[in-house]
């Protein structure tokens, strides 16, 4: 019996799910603090966003970059102070 699958498609779907999770976690951490962020929270948010950007850049995958851009746009719309 052979298992037929497209590894790249499965990998892409998994990373997109992780990006959605990332946005939800970012919301969880910062949604109750709108416009009342201290320096530590601003630093943390920026470090998280920078690390995510560096990680996605390493993949060199246009579809994933587009998905990440969508997630970043959503986060920027909700939390402009981090951009």
C-alpha positions in Angstrom: 0.0 0.0 0.0 1.3 3.4 -0.9 0.5 6.7 0.7 0.2 9.4 -1.9 0.7 12.9 -0.6 2.2 16.1 -1.6 4.8 17.0 1.0 5.1 20.6 0.0 1.3 21.1 0.2 1.2 19.5 3.7 4.1 21.6 4.9 2.5 24.8 3.5 -0.9 24.0 5.2 0.9 23.3 8.5 2.8 26.6 8.4 -0.3 28.5 7.5 -2.1 26.9 10.5 0.9 28.0 12.6 0.6 31.6 11.2 -3.1 31.7 12.1 -2.2 30.4 15.6 0.5 33.1 15.8 -2.0 35.8 15.1 -4.4 34.4 17.7 -1.6 34.3 20.3 -0.5 37.8 19.5 -4.2 38.9 20.1 -4.2 37.0 23.4 -1.1 38.7 24.6 -1.9 42.3 23.5 -5.7 42.7 22.9 -6.6 43.9 26.4 -3.8 46.5 26.4 -4.8 48.7 23.4 -2.8 51.9 23.4 -1.5 51.3 27.0 1.7 49.4 26.3 4.8 49.9 28.4 8.3 49.6 27.0 8.7 46.0 28.0 5.5 45.0 26.1 6.5 47.0 23.0 9.9 45.4 23.0 8.4 41.9 23.4 5.9 42.5 20.6 8.6 43.8 18.3 10.9 40.9 19.1 8.2 38.4 18.3 7.3 40.1 15.0 11.0 40.3 14.1 11.7 36.7 14.8 8.7 35.6 12.8 9.8 37.7 9.9 13.3 36.3 10.0 11.9 32.7 10.1 9.5 33.2 7.2 12.3 34.9 5.1 14.4 31.7 5.4 11.8 29.6 3.7 11.9 31.5 0.3 8.4 30.4 -0.5 6.1 33.0 -2.2 2.9 31.4 -1.0 4.1 31.5 2.6 5.3 35.0 2.3 1.9 36.0 1.0 0.2 34.2 3.9 2.6 35.9 6.3 1.9 39.3 4.8 -1.8 38.8 5.3 -1.3 37.9 8.9 1.0 40.9 9.5 -1.5 43.2 7.8 -4.2 41.9 10.2 -1.9 42.4 13.2 -0.9 45.9 12.0 -4.5 46.9 11.6 -5.3 45.8 15.1 -2.0 46.9 16.8 -0.4 49.8 14.7 1.8 50.8 17.7 4.1 47.8 16.9 4.8 49.0 13.3 
